[in-house]
Amino acid sequence: AVTKSWPKRWANFFTSRACSMVFNSLQFVWFFLVVYALYCVLPHRGQNWLLLVASYYFYAAWDWRFLGLLIGSTLVDFTCGLLLGRTESHARRRAILCLSLGFNLAMLGFFKYFNFFADNLHALFGALGWRLDFVTVRVLLPVGISFYTFVTMSYVIDVYRREIEPARDLVDFGVFVAYFPHLVAGPILRASRLLTQIDAPRRIGREQMHDGAWL
């Protein structure tokens, strides 16, 4: 039998569809080691770029087709945050908030409930003797869509309430939304807790290593 060359084996290992890219998988161990090694030698700005690219790779490994939804949600709510920071009119601020909430809830509702309504509508019309082929199309549920949708919505709501200042850096905001340790399993973190840590330089000390090992 013809065996694959080592380069092809490693390429398949890293690029294989990562339904196995879970935290206790071998793929994730290698992914984490590479990311952490690069993280330790990069400056603050480089670290944030690395975390953004790594987080997008991590998410795309589950299903790259839904990466556009994550990026789109990030861009919409980053823009809404900036507009809220520049607008004093109460009516306009409320309109911007409604735009953000409407976009996110519509996207979430479509992917969460399309199959439910399609199946029931199909069954209802089937009982009447009508066939509705167009509603038999199945829609996949993007991984982690609930988590990052509520993360971005909570950010816009906090900016609307003037509890935090809007993010000015798209890369930092992208890391806040897509940060891979909580992207697909939560928890839903507030911008006041995580975004400030992304903005500031970070140093890993012995006490943090001890606390992390204990956890």
Backbone as JSON, one array per atom type, in Angstrom:
{
  "sequence": "AVTKSWPKRWANFFTSRACSMVFNSLQFVWFFLVVYALYCVLPHRGQNWLLLVASYYFYAAWDWRFLGLLIGSTLVDFTCGLLLGRTESHARRRAILCLSLGFNLAMLGFFKYFNFFADNLHALFGALGWRLDFVTVRVLLPVGISFYTFVTMSYVIDVYRREIEPARDLVDFGVFVAYFPHLVAGPILRASRLLTQIDAPRRIGREQMHDGAWL",
  "N": [[0.85, -1.19, 0.0], [0.41, 2.25, -0.69], [1.83, 4.73, 1.22], [1.09, 7.86, 2.84], [3.05, 10.81, 2.48], [5.11, 12.37, 5.04], [4.83, 15.25, 5.17], [2.26, 15.55, 4.0], [0.74, 14.11, 5.8], [0.94, 15.66, 8.14], [-0.2, 18.0, 7.2], [-2.82, 17.16, 6.69], [-3.5, 16.56, 9.26], [-3.64, 19.05, 10.59], [-5.42, 20.47, 9.04], [-7.67, 19.02, 8.81], [-11.17, 18.59, 9.07], [-12.33, 20.16, 11.88], [-14.21, 19.01, 13.73], [-13.27, 17.65, 15.69], [-11.83, 19.5, 17.05], [-11.89, 20.09, 19.89], [-11.54, 20.89, 23.39], [-10.26, 18.77, 24.67], [-8.96, 17.38, 22.71], [-6.38, 16.01, 20.56], [-5.72, 17.63, 18.42], [-6.36, 20.18, 19.39], [-4.48, 20.44, 21.44], [-2.01, 20.65, 20.07], [-2.58, 22.94, 18.57], [-2.92, 24.82, 20.68], [-0.34, 24.79, 21.85], [1.27, 25.83, 19.81], [0.11, 28.39, 19.46], [0.48, 29.47, 22.04], [3.28, 29.46, 22.29], [4.04, 31.32, 20.32], [2.7, 33.51, 21.34], [4.13, 34.14, 23.64], [6.44, 35.36, 22.74], [5.78, 37.58, 21.33], [5.08, 41.13, 21.03], [2.65, 43.29, 22.72], [0.74, 44.28, 20.81], [1.15, 42.5, 18.71], [0.42, 40.15, 19.99], [-2.34, 40.46, 20.26], [-3.17, 40.48, 17.58], [-2.38, 37.88, 16.95], [-4.08, 36.37, 18.65], [-6.53, 37.01, 17.52], [-6.35, 35.97, 14.87], [-5.85, 33.28, 15.5], [-8.19, 32.65, 16.89], [-10.12, 32.95, 14.88], [-9.24, 30.93, 13.16], [-9.64, 28.71, 14.81], [-12.44, 28.76, 15.05], [-13.21, 28.53, 12.36], [-12.32, 26.01, 11.85], [-14.27, 24.32, 12.78], [-16.48, 24.82, 11.09], [-15.97, 26.44, 8.29], [-17.68, 27.91, 6.76], [-19.37, 29.43, 8.32], [-17.87, 31.4, 9.38], [-18.05, 33.91, 8.32], [-20.41, 34.91, 9.43], [-19.69, 35.35, 12.09], [-17.69, 37.32, 11.76], [-19.23, 39.27, 10.5], [-21.13, 39.92, 12.5], [-19.37, 41.01, 14.35], [-18.38, 43.29, 12.97], [-20.74, 44.78, 12.56], [-21.63, 45.4, 15.19], [-19.4, 46.64, 16.26], [-19.33, 48.94, 14.68], [-21.82, 50.03, 15.39], [-21.31, 50.61, 18.06], [-19.35, 52.64, 17.8], [-20.88, 54.61, 16.51], [-22.78, 55.14, 18.48], [-21.13, 56.29, 20.36], [-20.59, 58.71, 19.18], [-22.95, 60.03, 18.94], [-25.42, 62.13, 20.27], [-28.11, 62.54, 20.27], [-31.06, 61.3, 21.6], [-33.07, 59.88, 20.26], [-31.75, 59.01, 17.94], [-29.76, 57.45, 19.06], [-31.29, 55.43, 20.2], [-32.33, 54.32, 17.87], [-30.01, 53.29, 16.69], [-29.34, 51.38, 18.6], [-31.57, 49.68, 18.34], [-31.13, 48.81, 15.73], [-28.8, 47.26, 16.03], [-29.72, 45.29, 17.88], [-31.84, 44.21, 16.41], [-30.54, 43.15, 14.13], [-28.86, 41.16, 15.28], [-30.65, 39.52, 16.75], [-32.36, 38.68, 14.72], [-30.61, 37.19, 13.11], [-29.84, 35.22, 14.96], [-32.35, 34.11, 15.61], [-33.17, 33.08, 13.13], [-31.31, 30.98, 12.54], [-31.62, 29.44, 14.81], [-34.32, 28.66, 14.92], [-35.38, 28.14, 12.42], [-35.48, 25.51, 11.32], [-37.27, 24.3, 13.08], [-39.75, 25.67, 12.64], [-39.98, 25.22, 9.91], [-40.2, 22.41, 9.73], [-42.6, 21.98, 11.14], [-44.4, 23.48, 9.64], [-44.24, 22.12, 7.27], [-45.27, 19.63, 8.06], [-47.87, 20.38, 8.73], [-49.01, 21.31, 6.28], [-48.65, 19.0, 4.91], [-50.46, 17.32, 6.12], [-52.73, 18.34, 5.04], [-52.55, 17.52, 2.53], [-50.84, 18.84, 0.84], [-47.72, 19.46, -0.68], [-44.75, 20.92, 0.33], [-41.95, 21.56, -0.85], [-39.96, 23.44, -0.6], [-39.51, 24.04, 2.05], [-38.17, 21.98, 3.12], [-35.52, 22.17, 3.21], [-32.63, 21.9, 5.1], [-31.17, 23.76, 7.72], [-28.06, 24.39, 9.0], [-26.87, 24.76, 12.37], [-24.88, 27.31, 13.44], [-21.85, 26.94, 15.25], [-21.59, 28.06, 18.57], [-23.08, 30.4, 18.18], [-25.0, 31.57, 19.82], [-23.5, 32.42, 22.02], [-21.55, 34.34, 21.05], [-23.28, 36.16, 19.89], [-24.82, 37.2, 22.03], [-22.73, 38.27, 23.5], [-21.81, 40.41, 21.86], [-24.17, 41.91, 21.74], [-24.55, 42.6, 24.44], [-22.4, 44.27, 24.77], [-23.05, 46.47, 23.06], [-25.36, 47.35, 24.34], [-24.3, 48.15, 26.82], [-22.69, 50.28, 25.97], [-24.66, 51.94, 24.96], [-26.02, 52.58, 27.32], [-24.11, 54.11, 28.42], [-22.29, 53.0, 30.13], [-19.83, 52.0, 29.53], [-17.04, 53.04, 27.5], [-17.06, 53.24, 23.91], [-15.36, 50.76, 21.94], [-12.36, 51.47, 20.22], [-10.61, 50.23, 18.6], [-10.54, 47.92, 16.08], [-9.33, 45.4, 15.9], [-8.81, 44.71, 18.6], [-11.45, 44.64, 19.52], [-12.42, 42.59, 17.93], [-10.99, 40.41, 18.98], [-12.11, 40.36, 21.52], [-14.72, 39.49, 20.92], [-14.32, 37.03, 19.57], [-12.58, 35.46, 21.04], [-11.0, 32.47, 21.55], [-11.02, 30.61, 23.85], [-13.53, 30.92, 25.1], [-15.35, 30.97, 23.08], [-17.01, 28.98, 21.91], [-18.23, 27.74, 24.02], [-18.84, 29.43, 26.05], [-18.11, 31.28, 29.13], [-20.59, 33.96, 28.79], [-19.1, 36.93, 28.49], [-18.73, 40.18, 29.89], [-17.99, 43.31, 28.34], [-16.75, 45.18, 29.96], [-15.17, 43.66, 31.6], [-13.52, 41.9, 30.05], [-12.65, 43.28, 27.69], [-11.1, 45.39, 28.59], [-8.86, 44.04, 29.52], [-7.84, 43.06, 27.18], [-7.13, 45.39, 25.87], [-5.01, 46.36, 27.42], [-1.46, 45.93, 28.09], [-0.2, 42.64, 28.81], [1.12, 40.54, 31.33], [2.43, 37.47, 32.27], [2.57, 36.06, 35.34], [4.09, 34.31, 38.18], [2.16, 33.91, 40.16], [-0.22, 33.96, 38.69], [0.17, 31.7, 37.08], [0.15, 29.77, 39.05], [-2.5, 30.01, 40.04], [-3.92, 29.37, 37.71], [-3.09, 26.71, 37.27], [-4.16, 25.55, 39.57], [-6.91, 25.88, 39.13]],
  "CA": [[0.0, 0.0, 0.0], [1.17, 3.49, -0.76], [1.59, 5.54, 2.41], [1.2, 9.29, 2.63], [4.29, 11.42, 2.95], [4.97, 13.06, 6.32], [4.21, 16.59, 5.03], [0.83, 15.43, 3.76], [0.11, 13.65, 7.03], [0.82, 16.8, 9.05], [-1.17, 18.94, 6.62], [-4.15, 16.62, 6.94], [-3.76, 16.61, 10.7], [-3.99, 20.4, 11.01], [-6.48, 21.05, 8.22], [-8.85, 18.16, 8.82], [-12.34, 19.25, 9.62], [-12.08, 20.06, 13.31], [-15.25, 18.64, 14.67], [-12.47, 17.13, 16.79], [-11.11, 20.61, 17.69], [-12.43, 20.36, 21.21], [-10.45, 21.19, 24.31], [-9.55, 17.56, 25.08], [-8.5, 16.67, 21.52], [-4.97, 16.18, 20.23], [-5.61, 18.8, 17.54], [-6.35, 21.39, 20.2], [-3.21, 20.5, 22.17], [-1.02, 21.22, 19.16], [-3.01, 24.31, 18.3], [-2.63, 25.65, 21.85], [1.1, 24.91, 22.04], [1.79, 26.76, 18.79], [-0.37, 29.74, 19.77], [1.09, 29.96, 23.28], [4.69, 29.71, 22.04], [4.12, 32.59, 19.6], [2.2, 34.55, 22.24], [5.15, 34.48, 24.63], [7.54, 36.12, 22.15], [5.26, 38.74, 20.61], [4.66, 42.29, 21.83], [1.22, 43.36, 23.01], [-0.05, 44.41, 19.58], [1.27, 41.23, 18.0], [-0.37, 39.16, 20.73], [-3.76, 40.62, 19.93], [-3.34, 39.98, 16.22], [-2.27, 36.42, 17.02], [-5.3, 35.83, 19.25], [-7.63, 37.17, 16.57], [-6.17, 34.99, 13.79], [-6.01, 31.94, 16.08], [-9.6, 32.45, 17.21], [-10.83, 32.73, 13.63], [-8.87, 29.6, 12.68], [-10.32, 27.76, 15.69], [-13.86, 28.72, 14.7], [-13.35, 28.03, 10.99], [-12.03, 24.58, 11.84], [-15.55, 23.62, 12.96], [-17.16, 24.96, 9.8], [-15.48, 27.73, 7.79], [-18.76, 28.64, 6.09], [-20.04, 30.31, 9.26], [-16.94, 32.41, 9.87], [-18.56, 35.2, 7.86], [-21.41, 35.38, 10.39], [-18.96, 35.87, 13.24], [-17.06, 38.57, 11.36], [-20.29, 40.23, 10.25], [-21.65, 40.38, 13.78], [-18.33, 41.85, 14.93], [-18.33, 44.57, 12.26], [-21.98, 45.53, 12.79], [-21.72, 45.94, 16.55], [-18.29, 47.59, 16.43], [-19.78, 50.18, 14.05], [-22.9, 50.59, 16.22], [-20.67, 51.19, 19.24], [-18.74, 53.91, 17.42], [-21.95, 55.58, 16.25], [-23.36, 55.53, 19.77], [-20.18, 57.18, 21.03], [-20.55, 60.0, 18.51], [-24.3, 60.56, 18.82], [-26.02, 62.6, 21.51], [-29.56, 62.49, 20.13], [-31.63, 60.11, 22.22], [-33.81, 59.13, 19.25], [-30.8, 58.34, 17.07], [-29.1, 56.4, 19.85], [-32.22, 54.31, 20.31], [-32.41, 53.69, 16.55], [-28.79, 52.5, 16.52], [-29.49, 50.21, 19.47], [-32.55, 48.78, 17.72], [-30.48, 48.21, 14.57], [-27.92, 46.19, 16.52], [-30.51, 44.2, 18.45], [-32.6, 43.59, 15.34], [-29.64, 42.33, 13.31], [-28.39, 40.0, 16.02], [-31.76, 38.62, 17.08], [-32.85, 38.08, 13.48], [-29.65, 36.16, 12.73], [-29.95, 34.14, 15.93], [-33.64, 33.46, 15.48], [-33.23, 32.32, 11.89], [-30.56, 29.73, 12.63], [-32.1, 28.63, 15.93], [-35.7, 28.21, 14.85], [-35.86, 27.9, 11.06], [-35.82, 24.1, 11.14], [-38.47, 24.01, 13.87], [-40.94, 26.16, 11.94], [-40.06, 24.56, 8.6], [-40.7, 21.05, 9.92], [-44.0, 22.01, 11.54], [-45.19, 23.95, 8.51], [-44.26, 21.02, 6.31], [-46.2, 18.63, 8.57], [-49.23, 20.92, 8.67], [-49.49, 21.28, 4.91], [-48.69, 17.6, 4.5], [-51.73, 16.77, 6.59], [-53.78, 18.85, 4.14], [-52.34, 16.95, 1.21], [-49.99, 19.71, 0.02], [-46.28, 19.26, -0.51], [-43.97, 22.16, 0.31], [-40.56, 21.11, -0.93], [-38.99, 24.5, -0.31], [-39.22, 24.14, 3.47], [-37.47, 20.78, 3.58], [-34.1, 22.48, 3.26], [-32.16, 21.94, 6.48], [-30.21, 24.82, 8.0], [-27.16, 24.02, 10.08], [-26.76, 25.73, 13.45], [-23.47, 27.68, 13.64], [-21.33, 26.69, 16.59], [-21.34, 29.22, 19.42], [-23.75, 31.62, 17.73], [-25.68, 32.21, 20.96], [-22.53, 33.07, 22.89], [-20.98, 35.58, 20.53], [-24.36, 37.11, 19.64], [-25.15, 37.89, 23.28], [-21.55, 39.05, 23.88], [-21.82, 41.68, 21.13], [-25.35, 42.69, 22.14], [-24.32, 43.17, 25.77], [-21.47, 45.38, 24.57], [-23.78, 47.62, 22.51], [-26.26, 47.84, 25.39], [-23.48, 48.86, 27.8], [-22.31, 51.56, 25.36], [-25.89, 52.74, 24.91], [-26.29, 53.06, 28.67], [-22.94, 54.91, 28.79], [-21.56, 52.33, 31.21], [-18.47, 51.86, 29.04], [-16.73, 53.78, 26.28], [-16.99, 52.34, 22.76], [-14.04, 50.3, 21.5], [-11.84, 52.25, 19.09], [-9.7, 49.38, 17.82], [-11.31, 46.79, 15.56], [-8.64, 44.14, 16.24], [-9.08, 44.41, 20.01], [-12.86, 44.26, 19.64], [-12.55, 41.27, 17.32], [-10.51, 39.43, 19.96], [-13.13, 40.29, 22.57], [-15.86, 38.71, 20.45], [-13.97, 35.71, 19.04], [-11.56, 34.82, 21.88], [-11.37, 31.06, 21.39], [-11.33, 29.82, 25.04], [-14.95, 30.97, 25.49], [-16.15, 31.24, 21.89], [-18.02, 27.95, 21.59], [-18.8, 27.14, 25.23], [-19.08, 30.46, 27.06], [-19.31, 32.04, 29.49], [-20.81, 35.25, 28.13], [-18.32, 37.89, 29.26], [-19.03, 41.59, 29.67], [-16.86, 44.08, 27.8], [-16.06, 45.87, 31.06], [-14.22, 42.75, 32.22], [-12.56, 41.3, 29.12], [-12.09, 44.21, 26.72], [-10.04, 46.16, 29.25], [-7.67, 43.19, 29.59], [-7.29, 42.97, 25.82], [-6.53, 46.69, 25.55], [-3.81, 46.63, 28.22], [-0.39, 44.92, 28.02], [-0.39, 41.54, 29.75], [2.31, 39.82, 31.79], [2.07, 36.25, 32.97], [3.43, 35.91, 36.5], [4.05, 33.04, 38.89], [0.89, 33.79, 40.86], [-1.23, 33.59, 37.71], [0.41, 30.31, 36.72], [-0.31, 28.94, 40.17], [-3.95, 30.03, 40.06], [-4.4, 28.63, 36.55], [-2.86, 25.28, 37.51], [-5.12, 25.12, 40.59], [-8.22, 25.76, 38.49]],
  "C": [[0.88, 1.24, 0.0], [0.82, 4.34, 0.46], [1.77, 7.01, 2.08], [2.54, 9.79, 3.14], [4.04, 12.14, 4.25], [4.39, 14.46, 6.17], [2.71, 16.51, 4.81], [0.09, 14.99, 5.01], [-0.11, 14.82, 7.99], [-0.18, 17.81, 8.52], [-2.59, 18.46, 6.87], [-4.52, 16.71, 8.41], [-4.26, 17.99, 11.12], [-5.18, 20.96, 10.25], [-7.71, 20.16, 8.15], [-9.99, 18.88, 9.5], [-12.35, 19.05, 11.13], [-13.33, 19.96, 14.13], [-14.56, 18.02, 15.87], [-11.66, 18.23, 17.48], [-11.84, 21.01, 18.97], [-11.27, 20.4, 22.19], [-9.69, 19.95, 24.77], [-9.08, 16.73, 23.89], [-7.02, 16.93, 21.28], [-4.76, 17.38, 19.32], [-5.54, 20.08, 18.35], [-5.05, 21.53, 20.98], [-2.13, 21.11, 21.3], [-1.33, 22.67, 18.82], [-2.63, 25.24, 19.46], [-1.13, 25.85, 22.04], [1.72, 25.89, 21.05], [1.39, 28.19, 19.12], [0.33, 30.29, 21.0], [2.57, 30.28, 23.09], [4.88, 31.05, 21.32], [3.7, 33.75, 20.5], [3.3, 35.05, 23.17], [6.25, 35.37, 24.05], [7.07, 37.38, 21.43], [4.99, 39.9, 21.55], [3.15, 42.34, 21.94], [0.37, 43.41, 21.74], [-0.02, 43.12, 18.78], [0.47, 40.13, 18.67], [-1.85, 39.24, 20.36], [-4.07, 40.16, 18.5], [-3.31, 38.46, 16.2], [-3.55, 35.8, 17.57], [-6.48, 35.93, 18.3], [-7.54, 36.12, 15.46], [-6.4, 33.58, 14.32], [-7.47, 31.65, 16.39], [-10.42, 32.21, 15.95], [-10.5, 31.35, 13.05], [-9.61, 28.53, 13.49], [-11.79, 27.63, 15.31], [-14.06, 28.14, 13.3], [-13.09, 26.54, 10.91], [-13.29, 23.76, 12.08], [-16.34, 23.64, 11.66], [-16.85, 26.35, 9.27], [-16.6, 28.56, 7.17], [-19.44, 29.65, 7.01], [-19.12, 31.38, 9.84], [-17.42, 33.81, 9.47], [-19.6, 35.77, 8.8], [-20.73, 36.01, 11.61], [-18.32, 37.22, 12.93], [-18.11, 39.65, 11.12], [-20.88, 40.79, 11.53], [-20.66, 41.32, 14.46], [-18.33, 43.24, 14.29], [-19.57, 45.42, 12.54], [-21.97, 46.17, 14.17], [-20.54, 46.85, 16.9], [-18.7, 48.95, 15.86], [-20.89, 50.84, 14.88], [-22.33, 51.22, 17.48], [-20.05, 52.53, 18.94], [-19.8, 54.99, 17.19], [-22.6, 56.05, 17.54], [-22.45, 56.5, 20.51], [-20.15, 58.57, 20.43], [-21.91, 60.69, 18.48], [-24.85, 60.94, 20.19], [-27.54, 62.53, 21.48], [-30.11, 61.18, 20.69], [-32.35, 59.25, 21.19], [-32.85, 58.36, 18.34], [-30.08, 57.21, 17.81], [-30.02, 55.18, 19.99], [-32.34, 53.58, 18.98], [-31.19, 52.81, 16.3], [-28.86, 51.24, 17.37], [-30.45, 49.2, 18.85], [-31.97, 48.1, 16.48], [-29.6, 47.05, 14.99], [-28.72, 45.0, 17.03], [-31.29, 43.47, 17.36], [-31.74, 42.68, 14.48], [-29.27, 41.04, 14.03], [-29.51, 39.01, 16.32], [-32.35, 37.96, 15.84], [-31.92, 36.95, 13.03], [-29.76, 34.95, 13.66], [-31.25, 33.37, 15.77], [-33.74, 32.6, 14.23], [-32.55, 30.97, 12.05], [-31.06, 28.83, 13.77], [-33.43, 27.96, 15.62], [-36.21, 27.94, 13.44], [-36.31, 26.46, 10.89], [-37.09, 23.72, 11.89], [-39.74, 24.43, 13.12], [-41.1, 25.49, 10.58], [-40.65, 23.17, 8.72], [-42.19, 21.05, 10.27], [-44.9, 22.5, 10.41], [-45.32, 22.85, 7.46], [-45.26, 19.95, 6.75], [-47.64, 19.1, 8.46], [-49.79, 20.84, 7.26], [-49.53, 19.86, 4.37], [-49.98, 16.94, 4.93], [-52.89, 17.21, 5.72], [-53.62, 18.33, 2.72], [-51.5, 17.8, 0.29], [-48.53, 19.42, 0.33], [-45.56, 20.6, -0.64], [-42.48, 21.79, 0.33], [-39.57, 22.18, -0.47], [-38.67, 24.59, 1.18], [-38.54, 22.88, 4.0], [-35.97, 21.01, 3.64], [-33.68, 22.61, 4.73], [-31.11, 23.04, 6.62], [-29.36, 24.41, 9.19], [-27.11, 25.13, 11.13], [-25.29, 26.06, 13.67], [-23.04, 27.48, 15.09], [-21.13, 28.01, 17.34], [-22.09, 30.48, 19.06], [-24.46, 32.32, 18.88], [-24.69, 32.99, 21.81], [-22.03, 34.38, 22.3], [-22.05, 36.61, 20.19], [-24.7, 37.89, 20.9], [-23.96, 38.69, 23.81], [-21.57, 40.41, 23.18], [-23.02, 42.54, 21.51], [-25.15, 43.33, 23.5], [-23.37, 44.35, 25.68], [-22.21, 46.63, 24.09], [-24.72, 48.2, 23.56], [-25.48, 48.63, 26.44], [-23.04, 50.23, 27.26], [-23.53, 52.48, 25.31], [-26.21, 53.34, 26.27], [-25.17, 53.93, 29.22], [-22.21, 54.32, 30.0], [-20.11, 52.08, 30.84], [-18.29, 52.75, 27.82], [-16.67, 52.8, 25.11], [-15.55, 51.97, 22.41], [-13.63, 51.09, 20.27], [-10.98, 51.4, 18.16], [-10.44, 48.12, 17.39], [-10.66, 45.46, 15.9], [-8.94, 43.75, 17.68], [-10.53, 43.97, 20.21], [-13.11, 42.88, 19.04], [-12.08, 40.16, 18.25], [-11.54, 39.25, 21.07], [-14.3, 39.4, 22.16], [-15.47, 37.25, 20.18], [-12.98, 34.93, 19.89], [-11.87, 33.34, 22.08], [-11.63, 30.29, 22.69], [-12.8, 29.86, 25.46], [-15.88, 31.1, 24.29], [-17.29, 30.25, 21.7], [-18.7, 27.37, 22.83], [-19.06, 28.15, 26.33], [-17.95, 30.51, 28.08], [-19.44, 33.32, 28.68], [-20.17, 36.33, 28.99], [-18.71, 39.32, 28.89], [-17.77, 42.3, 29.18], [-16.08, 44.77, 28.9], [-15.04, 44.98, 31.74], [-13.14, 42.3, 31.25], [-11.88, 42.32, 28.21], [-10.97, 45.04, 27.32], [-8.74, 45.35, 29.35], [-7.02, 43.04, 28.22], [-6.58, 44.26, 25.45], [-5.17, 46.89, 26.22], [-2.75, 45.56, 27.98], [-0.56, 43.88, 29.11], [0.94, 40.87, 30.07], [1.87, 38.62, 32.6], [3.06, 36.04, 34.11], [3.24, 34.56, 37.18], [2.7, 32.84, 39.59], [-0.24, 33.39, 39.92], [-1.08, 32.15, 37.27], [-0.08, 29.37, 37.81], [-1.83, 28.85, 40.21], [-4.53, 29.22, 38.89], [-4.24, 27.12, 36.72], [-3.85, 24.74, 38.54], [-6.5, 24.93, 39.98], [-8.26, 24.55, 37.56]]
}
